[in-house]
């Protein structure tokens, strides 16, 4: 068997799994476990501040993109549109974000961070940065960069909405 053939065989980690190791090598399983654990840890830390992961993802997305529609926020926050809308309403009421009419299309409503929202993100950034540092501690920088590139490729491959 050629080296390429061996790699294909090695990559084939198909369901149903025949061993614990094959389950541990199944990328969707790893991603799901990681996302669940990260979400639980983040929500536990944020709950002390009256926040949750959805609010954090909305605020983080706005920080990165500056202005987004509710549909775009729903995609980036990885939530149903109804959940995103309810969360945005809470954030508007708290004065952390505001809705605006889009400059490019008067029919479109967008959401942006307020000064208070930017200050709140800055206030909680040490907490989130500590969680992230704990997640990636003891991982070589080169390995982490490879992991990020691979996850980005996988995400690009399956994304329906290119934001």
Buried (B, 14 or more C-beta within 10 A) or exposed (E): EEEEEEEEEEEEBEEEBEEEEBBEBBEEBEEEEEEEEBBEBBBEBBEEEEBBBBBBBBBBBBBEBEBBBBEBBBBBBBBEEEBBEEBBEBBBEBEBBBEEEEEEEEEEEBBBBBEEBBEBBEEBEEBBEEBEEEEEEEEEEEEEEEEEEEEEEEEEEEEEEEE
